[in-house]
Amino acid sequence: MTDKTEKSEKSAWTGKAALAGAAIGSAALAAALLYASSRRKPKAPAALPAPEDAPETD
């Protein structure tokens, strides 16, 4: 019977550790995504419109 008790105690501890690890990992991933999106450079402006007095080319 003691083997079963030790196994359930170990199982309970590892289950809690796994949940804590998953929570910490998820929080770290969310923080990394927020940081990366805030550091993103603004997009380049769209192509410049053609000037009205452009030289004629053939």
PQR file of N, CA, C, O and H, with PARSE charges and radii, in Angstrom:
ATOM      1  N   MET A   1       0.816  -1.199   0.000 -0.4000 1.5000
ATOM      2  CA  MET A   1       0.000   0.000   0.000 -0.0000 2.0000
ATOM      3  C   MET A   1       0.858   1.261   0.000  0.5500 1.7000
ATOM      4  O   MET A   1       0.451   2.277  -0.564 -0.5500 1.4000
ATOM      5  N   THR A   2       2.011   1.217   0.608 -0.4000 1.5000
ATOM      6  CA  THR A   2       2.828   2.429   0.647 -0.0000 2.0000
ATOM      7  C   THR A   2       3.316   2.823  -0.739  0.5500 1.7000
ATOM      8  O   THR A   2       3.514   4.007  -1.010 -0.5500 1.4000
ATOM      9  H   THR A   2       2.341   0.391   1.065  0.4000 1.0000
ATOM     10  N   ASP A   3       3.513   1.845  -1.622 -0.4000 1.5000
ATOM     11  CA  ASP A   3       3.945   2.171  -2.978 -0.0000 2.0000
ATOM     12  C   ASP A   3       2.907   3.015  -3.692  0.5500 1.7000
ATOM     13  O   ASP A   3       3.245   3.942  -4.428 -0.5500 1.4000
ATOM     14  H   ASP A   3       3.353   0.883  -1.402  0.4000 1.0000
ATOM     15  N   LYS A   4       1.647   2.691  -3.471 -0.4000 1.5000
ATOM     16  CA  LYS A   4       0.576   3.440  -4.122 -0.0000 2.0000
ATOM     17  C   LYS A   4       0.519   4.873  -3.591  0.5500 1.7000
ATOM     18  O   LYS A   4       0.292   5.806  -4.361 -0.5500 1.4000
ATOM     19  H   LYS A   4       1.373   1.938  -2.874  0.4000 1.0000
ATOM     20  N   THR A   5       0.719   5.055  -2.296 -0.4000 1.5000
ATOM     21  CA  THR A   5       0.692   6.394  -1.704 -0.0000 2.0000
ATOM     22  C   THR A   5       1.852   7.230  -2.227  0.5500 1.7000
ATOM     23  O   THR A   5       1.663   8.397  -2.570 -0.5500 1.4000
ATOM     24  H   THR A   5       0.903   4.297  -1.670  0.4000 1.0000
ATOM     25  N   GLU A   6       3.045   6.657  -2.294 -0.4000 1.5000
ATOM     26  CA  GLU A   6       4.189   7.392  -2.806 -0.0000 2.0000
ATOM     27  C   GLU A   6       3.988   7.770  -4.262  0.5500 1.7000
ATOM     28  O   GLU A   6       4.362   8.864  -4.683 -0.5500 1.4000
ATOM     29  H   GLU A   6       3.199   5.709  -2.016  0.4000 1.0000
ATOM     30  N   LYS A   7       3.407   6.879  -5.020 -0.4000 1.5000
ATOM     31  CA  LYS A   7       3.177   7.148  -6.437 -0.0000 2.0000
ATOM     32  C   LYS A   7       2.162   8.277  -6.611  0.5500 1.7000
ATOM     33  O   LYS A   7       2.347   9.142  -7.467 -0.5500 1.4000
ATOM     34  H   LYS A   7       3.103   5.989  -4.678  0.4000 1.0000
ATOM     35  N   SER A   8       1.100   8.281  -5.817 -0.4000 1.5000
ATOM     36  CA  SER A   8       0.090   9.332  -5.950 -0.0000 2.0000
ATOM     37  C   SER A   8       0.639  10.680  -5.499  0.5500 1.7000
ATOM     38  O   SER A   8       0.288  11.713  -6.069 -0.5500 1.4000
ATOM     39  H   SER A   8       0.949   7.578  -5.122  0.4000 1.0000
ATOM     40  N   GLU A   9       1.504  10.681  -4.472 -0.4000 1.5000
ATOM     41  CA  GLU A   9       2.115  11.936  -4.035 -0.0000 2.0000
ATOM     42  C   GLU A   9       3.044  12.479  -5.117  0.5500 1.7000
ATOM     43  O   GLU A   9       3.048  13.677  -5.400 -0.5500 1.4000
ATOM     44  H   GLU A   9       1.789   9.842  -4.008  0.4000 1.0000
ATOM     45  N   LYS A  10       3.823  11.594  -5.714 -0.4000 1.5000
ATOM     46  CA  LYS A  10       4.726  12.022  -6.772 -0.0000 2.0000
ATOM     47  C   LYS A  10       3.935  12.500  -7.986  0.5500 1.7000
ATOM     48  O   LYS A  10       4.298  13.485  -8.627 -0.5500 1.4000
ATOM     49  H   LYS A  10       3.820  10.621  -5.485  0.4000 1.0000
ATOM     50  N   SER A  11       2.863  11.799  -8.289 -0.4000 1.5000
ATOM     51  CA  SER A  11       2.030  12.175  -9.421 -0.0000 2.0000
ATOM     52  C   SER A  11       1.388  13.535  -9.194  0.5500 1.7000
ATOM     53  O   SER A  11       1.306  14.349 -10.113 -0.5500 1.4000
ATOM     54  H   SER A  11       2.567  10.998  -7.768  0.4000 1.0000
ATOM     55  N   ALA A  12       0.937  13.778  -7.981 -0.4000 1.5000
ATOM     56  CA  ALA A  12       0.315  15.061  -7.672 -0.0000 2.0000
ATOM     57  C   ALA A  12       1.331  16.198  -7.800  0.5500 1.7000
ATOM     58  O   ALA A  12       1.000  17.278  -8.291 -0.5500 1.4000
ATOM     59  H   ALA A  12       1.003  13.116  -7.234  0.4000 1.0000
ATOM     60  N   TRP A  13       2.553  15.956  -7.362 -0.4000 1.5000
ATOM     61  CA  TRP A  13       3.590  16.981  -7.425 -0.0000 2.0000
ATOM     62  C   TRP A  13       3.971  17.264  -8.877  0.5500 1.7000
ATOM     63  O   TRP A  13       4.105  18.423  -9.269 -0.5500 1.4000
ATOM     64  H   TRP A  13       2.822  15.080  -6.963  0.4000 1.0000
ATOM     65  N   THR A  14       4.145  16.227  -9.663 -0.4000 1.5000
ATOM     66  CA  THR A  14       4.550  16.447 -11.054 -0.0000 2.0000
ATOM     67  C   THR A  14       3.431  17.083 -11.865  0.5500 1.7000
ATOM     68  O   THR A  14       3.691  17.867 -12.778 -0.5500 1.4000
ATOM     69  H   THR A  14       4.036  15.285  -9.345  0.4000 1.0000
ATOM     70  N   GLY A  15       2.194  16.753 -11.539 -0.4000 1.5000
ATOM     71  CA  GLY A  15       1.067  17.378 -12.227 -0.0000 2.0000
ATOM     72  C   GLY A  15       1.006  18.870 -11.959  0.5500 1.7000
ATOM     73  O   GLY A  15       0.756  19.666 -12.865 -0.5500 1.4000
ATOM     74  H   GLY A  15       1.983  16.117 -10.797  0.4000 1.0000
ATOM     75  N   LYS A  16       1.234  19.244 -10.709 -0.4000 1.5000
ATOM     76  CA  LYS A  16       1.228  20.672 -10.356 -0.0000 2.0000
ATOM     77  C   LYS A  16       2.404  21.391 -11.011  0.5500 1.7000
ATOM     78  O   LYS A  16       2.276  22.525 -11.471 -0.5500 1.4000
ATOM     79  H   LYS A  16       1.436  18.598  -9.973  0.4000 1.0000
ATOM     80  N   ALA A  17       3.541  20.719 -11.046 -0.4000 1.5000
ATOM     81  CA  ALA A  17       4.713  21.329 -11.671 -0.0000 2.0000
ATOM     82  C   ALA A  17       4.489  21.519 -13.169  0.5500 1.7000
ATOM     83  O   ALA A  17       4.900  22.527 -13.743 -0.5500 1.4000
ATOM     84  H   ALA A  17       3.645  19.797 -10.672  0.4000 1.0000
ATOM     85  N   ALA A  18       3.841  20.550 -13.791 -0.4000 1.5000
ATOM     86  CA  ALA A  18       3.565  20.661 -15.223 -0.0000 2.0000
ATOM     87  C   ALA A  18       2.615  21.819 -15.503  0.5500 1.7000
ATOM     88  O   ALA A  18       2.802  22.554 -16.473 -0.5500 1.4000
ATOM     89  H   ALA A  18       3.508  19.731 -13.325  0.4000 1.0000
ATOM     90  N   LEU A  19       1.611  21.983 -14.673 -0.4000 1.5000
ATOM     91  CA  LEU A  19       0.678  23.099 -14.851 -0.0000 2.0000
ATOM     92  C   LEU A  19       1.382  24.437 -14.646  0.5500 1.7000
ATOM     93  O   LEU A  19       1.161  25.389 -15.395 -0.5500 1.4000
ATOM     94  H   LEU A  19       1.460  21.385 -13.885  0.4000 1.0000
ATOM     95  N   ALA A  20       2.233  24.495 -13.619 -0.4000 1.5000
ATOM     96  CA  ALA A  20       2.963  25.742 -13.370 -0.0000 2.0000
ATOM     97  C   ALA A  20       3.899  26.049 -14.537  0.5500 1.7000
ATOM     98  O   ALA A  20       4.007  27.200 -14.961 -0.5500 1.4000
ATOM     99  H   ALA A  20       2.412  23.722 -13.011  0.4000 1.0000
ATOM    100  N   GLY A  21       4.567  25.038 -15.049 -0.4000 1.5000
ATOM    101  CA  GLY A  21       5.462  25.242 -16.182 -0.0000 2.0000
ATOM    102  C   GLY A  21       4.722  25.714 -17.413  0.5500 1.7000
ATOM    103  O   GLY A  21       5.198  26.586 -18.141 -0.5500 1.4000
ATOM    104  H   GLY A  21       4.479  24.103 -14.704  0.4000 1.0000
ATOM    105  N   ALA A  22       3.550  25.135 -17.646 -0.4000 1.5000
ATOM    106  CA  ALA A  22       2.749  25.544 -18.803 -0.0000 2.0000
ATOM    107  C   ALA A  22       2.278  26.986 -18.649  0.5500 1.7000
ATOM    108  O   ALA A  22       2.268  27.746 -19.618 -0.5500 1.4000
ATOM    109  H   ALA A  22       3.163  24.428 -17.055  0.4000 1.0000
ATOM    110  N   ALA A  23       1.889  27.360 -17.439 -0.4000 1.5000
ATOM    111  CA  ALA A  23       1.424  28.728 -17.211 -0.0000 2.0000
ATOM    112  C   ALA A  23       2.563  29.731 -17.407  0.5500 1.7000
ATOM    113  O   ALA A  23       2.373  30.785 -18.015 -0.5500 1.4000
ATOM    114  H   ALA A  23       1.897  26.742 -16.653  0.4000 1.0000
ATOM    115  N   ILE A  24       3.731  29.399 -16.895 -0.4000 1.5000
ATOM    116  CA  ILE A  24       4.883  30.295 -17.033 -0.0000 2.0000
ATOM    117  C   ILE A  24       5.291  30.399 -18.500  0.5500 1.7000
ATOM    118  O   ILE A  24       5.604  31.484 -18.991 -0.5500 1.4000
ATOM    119  H   ILE A  24       3.885  28.543 -16.401  0.4000 1.0000
ATOM    120  N   GLY A  25       5.285  29.276 -19.186 -0.4000 1.5000
ATOM    121  CA  GLY A  25       5.640  29.280 -20.598 -0.0000 2.0000
ATOM    122  C   GLY A  25       4.662  30.097 -21.424  0.5500 1.7000
ATOM    123  O   GLY A  25       5.067  30.834 -22.323 -0.5500 1.4000
ATOM    124  H   GLY A  25       5.030  28.395 -18.788  0.4000 1.0000
ATOM    125  N   SER A  26       3.389  29.969 -21.127 -0.4000 1.5000
ATOM    126  CA  SER A  26       2.382  30.731 -21.857 -0.0000 2.0000
ATOM    127  C   SER A  26       2.547  32.230 -21.609  0.5500 1.7000
ATOM    128  O   SER A  26       2.426  33.036 -22.531 -0.5500 1.4000
ATOM    129  H   SER A  26       3.060  29.370 -20.397  0.4000 1.0000
ATOM    130  N   ALA A  27       2.821  32.589 -20.372 -0.4000 1.5000
ATOM    131  CA  ALA A  27       3.009  34.002 -20.051 -0.0000 2.0000
ATOM    132  C   ALA A  27       4.252  34.557 -20.745  0.5500 1.7000
ATOM    133  O   ALA A  27       4.249  35.691 -21.223 -0.5500 1.4000
ATOM    134  H   ALA A  27       2.920  31.934 -19.623  0.4000 1.0000
ATOM    135  N   ALA A  28       5.302  33.758 -20.795 -0.4000 1.5000
ATOM    136  CA  ALA A  28       6.526  34.211 -21.461 -0.0000 2.0000
ATOM    137  C   ALA A  28       6.292  34.380 -22.953  0.5500 1.7000
ATOM    138  O   ALA A  28       6.784  35.334 -23.556 -0.5500 1.4000
ATOM    139  H   ALA A  28       5.304  32.836 -20.407  0.4000 1.0000
ATOM    140  N   LEU A  29       5.557  33.475 -23.544 -0.4000 1.5000
ATOM    141  CA  LEU A  29       5.257  33.576 -24.975 -0.0000 2.0000
ATOM    142  C   LEU A  29       4.412  34.814 -25.261  0.5500 1.7000
ATOM    143  O   LEU A  29       4.671  35.530 -26.229 -0.5500 1.4000
ATOM    144  H   LEU A  29       5.158  32.699 -23.054  0.4000 1.0000
ATOM    145  N   ALA A  30       3.415  35.070 -24.437 -0.4000 1.5000
ATOM    146  CA  ALA A  30       2.570  36.251 -24.630 -0.0000 2.0000
ATOM    147  C   ALA A  30       3.396  37.527 -24.496  0.5500 1.7000
ATOM    148  O   ALA A  30       3.224  38.462 -25.278 -0.5500 1.4000
ATOM    149  H   ALA A  30       3.204  34.489 -23.651  0.4000 1.0000
ATOM    150  N   ALA A  31       4.287  37.569 -23.514 -0.4000 1.5000
ATOM    151  CA  ALA A  31       5.131  38.749 -23.327 -0.0000 2.0000
ATOM    152  C   ALA A  31       6.055  38.954 -24.521  0.5500 1.7000
ATOM    153  O   ALA A  31       6.273  40.086 -24.953 -0.5500 1.4000
ATOM    154  H   ALA A  31       4.427  36.809 -22.879  0.4000 1.0000
ATOM    155  N   ALA A  32       6.596  37.871 -25.052 -0.4000 1.5000
ATOM    156  CA  ALA A  32       7.488  37.985 -26.209 -0.0000 2.0000
ATOM    157  C   ALA A  32       6.734  38.506 -27.423  0.5500 1.7000
ATOM    158  O   ALA A  32       7.263  39.330 -28.168 -0.5500 1.4000
ATOM    159  H   ALA A  32       6.419  36.951 -24.702  0.4000 1.0000
ATOM    160  N   LEU A  33       5.515  38.044 -27.633 -0.4000 1.5000
ATOM    161  CA  LEU A  33       4.732  38.518 -28.767 -0.0000 2.0000
ATOM    162  C   LEU A  33       4.375  39.996 -28.625  0.5500 1.7000
ATOM    163  O   LEU A  33       4.426  40.744 -29.602 -0.5500 1.4000
ATOM    164  H   LEU A  33       5.085  37.374 -27.028  0.4000 1.0000
ATOM    165  N   LEU A  34       4.017  40.415 -27.423 -0.4000 1.5000
ATOM    166  CA  LEU A  34       3.700  41.826 -27.198 -0.0000 2.0000
ATOM    167  C   LEU A  34       4.932  42.698 -27.424  0.5500 1.7000
ATOM    168  O   LEU A  34       4.838  43.773 -28.016 -0.5500 1.4000
ATOM    169  H   LEU A  34       3.975  39.808 -26.629  0.4000 1.0000
ATOM    170  N   TYR A  35       6.077  42.236 -26.954 -0.4000 1.5000
ATOM    171  CA  TYR A  35       7.316  42.999 -27.125 -0.0000 2.0000
ATOM    172  C   TYR A  35       7.680  43.102 -28.602  0.5500 1.7000
ATOM    173  O   TYR A  35       8.049  44.173 -29.084 -0.5500 1.4000
ATOM    174  H   TYR A  35       6.154  41.362 -26.473  0.4000 1.0000
ATOM    175  N   ALA A  36       7.575  42.002 -29.306 -0.4000 1.5000
ATOM    176  CA  ALA A  36       7.935  42.000 -30.720 -0.0000 2.0000
ATOM    177  C   ALA A  36       7.010  42.898 -31.518  0.5500 1.7000
ATOM    178  O   ALA A  36       7.464  43.603 -32.419 -0.5500 1.4000
ATOM    179  H   ALA A  36       7.274  41.132 -28.914  0.4000 1.0000
ATOM    180  N   SER A  37       5.732  42.888 -31.210 -0.4000 1.5000
ATOM    181  CA  SER A  37       4.803  43.715 -31.968 -0.0000 2.0000
ATOM    182  C   SER A  37       5.004  45.201 -31.667  0.5500 1.7000
ATOM    183  O   SER A  37       4.755  46.045 -32.529 -0.5500 1.4000
ATOM    184  H   SER A  37       5.363  42.315 -30.478  0.4000 1.0000
ATOM    185  N   SER A  38       5.451  45.526 -30.453 -0.4000 1.5000
ATOM    186  CA  SER A  38       5.678  46.937 -30.139 -0.0000 2.0000
ATOM    187  C   SER A  38       6.977  47.437 -30.759  0.5500 1.7000
ATOM    188  O   SER A  38       7.132  48.640 -30.968 -0.5500 1.4000
ATOM    189  H   SER A  38       5.652  44.841 -29.754  0.4000 1.0000
ATOM    190  N   ARG A  39       7.912  46.542 -31.058 -0.4000 1.5000
ATOM    191  CA  ARG A  39       9.183  46.924 -31.655 -0.0000 2.0000
ATOM    192  C   ARG A  39       9.143  46.925 -33.182  0.5500 1.7000
ATOM    193  O   ARG A  39      10.123  47.297 -33.827 -0.5500 1.4000
ATOM    194  H   ARG A  39       7.786  45.564 -30.889  0.4000 1.0000
ATOM    195  N   ARG A  40       8.040  46.519 -33.751 -0.4000 1.5000
ATOM    196  CA  ARG A  40       7.929  46.430 -35.208 -0.0000 2.0000
ATOM    197  C   ARG A  40       8.060  47.821 -35.823  0.5500 1.7000
ATOM    198  O   ARG A  40       7.465  48.786 -35.343 -0.5500 1.4000
ATOM    199  H   ARG A  40       7.243  46.217 -33.227  0.4000 1.0000
ATOM    200  N   LYS A  41       8.838  47.904 -36.878 -0.4000 1.5000
ATOM    201  CA  LYS A  41       9.022  49.179 -37.561 -0.0000 2.0000
ATOM    202  C   LYS A  41       7.782  49.496 -38.372  0.5500 1.7000
ATOM    203  O   LYS A  41       7.110  48.586 -38.857 -0.5500 1.4000
ATOM    204  H   LYS A  41       9.321  47.120 -37.268  0.4000 1.0000
ATOM    205  N   PRO A  42       7.467  50.778 -38.528 -0.5600 1.5000
ATOM    206  CA  PRO A  42       6.308  51.128 -39.356  0.2800 2.0000
ATOM    207  C   PRO A  42       6.561  50.723 -40.803  0.5500 1.7000
ATOM    208  O   PRO A  42       7.697  50.708 -41.276 -0.5500 1.4000
ATOM    209  N   LYS A  43       5.497  50.404 -41.474 -0.4000 1.5000
ATOM    210  CA  LYS A  43       5.618  49.985 -42.871 -0.0000 2.0000
ATOM    211  C   LYS A  43       6.054  51.158 -43.737  0.5500 1.7000
ATOM    212  O   LYS A  43       5.755  52.315 -43.441 -0.5500 1.4000
ATOM    213  H   LYS A  43       4.574  50.416 -41.090  0.4000 1.0000
ATOM    214  N   ALA A  44       6.755  50.841 -44.795 -0.4000 1.5000
ATOM    215  CA  ALA A  44       7.189  51.873 -45.743 -0.0000 2.0000
ATOM    216  C   ALA A  44       5.955  52.429 -46.446  0.5500 1.7000
ATOM    217  O   ALA A  44       4.983  51.707 -46.664 -0.5500 1.4000
ATOM    218  H   ALA A  44       6.998  49.901 -45.035  0.4000 1.0000
ATOM    219  N   PRO A  45       5.993  53.699 -46.798 -0.5600 1.5000
ATOM    220  CA  PRO A  45       4.835  54.263 -47.503  0.2800 2.0000
ATOM    221  C   PRO A  45       4.638  53.569 -48.849  0.5500 1.7000
ATOM    222  O   PRO A  45       5.570  52.997 -49.415 -0.5500 1.4000
ATOM    223  N   ALA A  46       3.442  53.631 -49.330 -0.4000 1.5000
ATOM    224  CA  ALA A  46       3.125  53.023 -50.625 -0.0000 2.0000
ATOM    225  C   ALA A  46       3.950  53.697 -51.715  0.5500 1.7000
ATOM    226  O   ALA A  46       4.538  54.756 -51.495 -0.5500 1.4000
ATOM    227  H   ALA A  46       2.685  54.096 -48.870  0.4000 1.0000
ATOM    228  N   ALA A  47       3.989  53.089 -52.867 -0.4000 1.5000
ATOM    229  CA  ALA A  47       4.765  53.636 -53.985 -0.0000 2.0000
ATOM    230  C   ALA A  47       4.364  55.088 -54.231  0.5500 1.7000
ATOM    231  O   ALA A  47       3.188  55.450 -54.185 -0.5500 1.4000
ATOM    232  H   ALA A  47       3.512  52.228 -53.046  0.4000 1.0000
ATOM    233  N   LEU A  48       5.362  55.888 -54.488 -0.4000 1.5000
ATOM    234  CA  LEU A  48       5.099  57.309 -54.724 -0.0000 2.0000
ATOM    235  C   LEU A  48       4.328  57.496 -56.015  0.5500 1.7000
ATOM    236  O   LEU A  48       4.579  56.791 -56.991 -0.5500 1.4000
ATOM    237  H   LEU A  48       6.317  55.594 -54.525  0.4000 1.0000
ATOM    238  N   PRO A  49       3.402  58.426 -56.036 -0.5600 1.5000
ATOM    239  CA  PRO A  49       2.658  58.680 -57.278  0.2800 2.0000
ATOM    240  C   PRO A  49       3.601  59.264 -58.329  0.5500 1.7000
ATOM    241  O   PRO A  49       4.590  59.920 -58.000 -0.5500 1.4000
ATOM    242  N   ALA A  50       3.281  59.018 -59.579 -0.4000 1.5000
ATOM    243  CA  ALA A  50       4.106  59.520 -60.679 -0.0000 2.0000
ATOM    244  C   ALA A  50       4.041  61.044 -60.716  0.5500 1.7000
ATOM    245  O   ALA A  50       2.967  61.626 -60.565 -0.5500 1.4000
ATOM    246  H   ALA A  50       2.478  58.485 -59.846  0.4000 1.0000
ATOM    247  N   PRO A  51       5.176  61.680 -60.914 -0.5600 1.5000
ATOM    248  CA  PRO A  51       5.141  63.150 -60.999  0.2800 2.0000
ATOM    249  C   PRO A  51       4.388  63.582 -62.260  0.5500 1.7000
ATOM    250  O   PRO A  51       4.384  62.884 -63.274 -0.5500 1.4000
ATOM    251  N   GLU A  52       3.761  64.737 -62.168 -0.4000 1.5000
ATOM    252  CA  GLU A  52       2.940  65.194 -63.291 -0.0000 2.0000
ATOM    253  C   GLU A  52       3.778  65.686 -64.471  0.5500 1.7000
ATOM    254  O   GLU A  52       3.317  65.647 -65.612 -0.5500 1.4000
ATOM    255  H   GLU A  52       3.764  65.305 -61.345  0.4000 1.0000
ATOM    256  N   ASP A  53       4.980  66.139 -64.214 -0.4000 1.5000
ATOM    257  CA  ASP A  53       5.811  66.630 -65.320 -0.0000 2.0000
ATOM    258  C   ASP A  53       6.951  65.629 -65.605  0.5500 1.7000
ATOM    259  O   ASP A  53       8.106  66.024 -65.768 -0.5500 1.4000
ATOM    260  H   ASP A  53       5.354  66.170 -63.287  0.4000 1.0000
ATOM    261  N   ALA A  54       6.619  64.375 -65.660 -0.4000 1.5000
ATOM    262  CA  ALA A  54       7.604  63.331 -65.915 -0.0000 2.0000
ATOM    263  C   ALA A  54       8.101  63.439 -67.357  0.5500 1.7000
ATOM    264  O   ALA A  54       7.324  63.757 -68.257 -0.5500 1.4000
ATOM    265  H   ALA A  54       5.681  64.055 -65.528  0.4000 1.0000
ATOM    266  N   PRO A  55       9.373  63.181 -67.578 -0.5600 1.5000
ATOM    267  CA  PRO A  55       9.877  63.229 -68.964  0.2800 2.0000
ATOM    268  C   PRO A  55       9.286  62.082 -69.775  0.5500 1.7000
ATOM    269  O   PRO A  55       9.071  60.980 -69.269 -0.5500 1.4000
ATOM    270  N   GLU A  56       9.033  62.370 -71.033 -0.4000 1.5000
ATOM    271  CA  GLU A  56       8.476  61.347 -71.929 -0.0000 2.0000
ATOM    272  C   GLU A  56       9.556  60.352 -72.303  0.5500 1.7000
ATOM    273  O   GLU A  56      10.663  60.737 -72.677 -0.5500 1.4000
ATOM    274  H   GLU A  56       9.207  63.265 -71.444  0.4000 1.0000
ATOM    275  N   THR A  57       9.242  59.109 -72.206 -0.4000 1.5000
ATOM    276  CA  THR A  57      10.189  58.072 -72.624 -0.0000 2.0000
ATOM    277  C   THR A  57       9.474  57.112 -73.570  0.5500 1.7000
ATOM    278  O   THR A  57       8.277  56.860 -73.434 -0.5500 1.4000
ATOM    279  H   THR A  57       8.342  58.796 -71.902  0.4000 1.0000
ATOM    280  N   ASP A  58      10.212  56.593 -74.509 -0.4000 1.5000
ATOM    281  CA  ASP A  58       9.630  55.640 -75.463 -0.0000 2.0000
ATOM    282  C   ASP A  58      10.341  54.338 -75.391  0.5500 1.7000
ATOM    283  O   ASP A  58       9.998  53.406 -76.118 -0.5500 1.4000
ATOM    284  H   ASP A  58      11.185  56.798 -74.619  0.4000 1.0000
TER
END
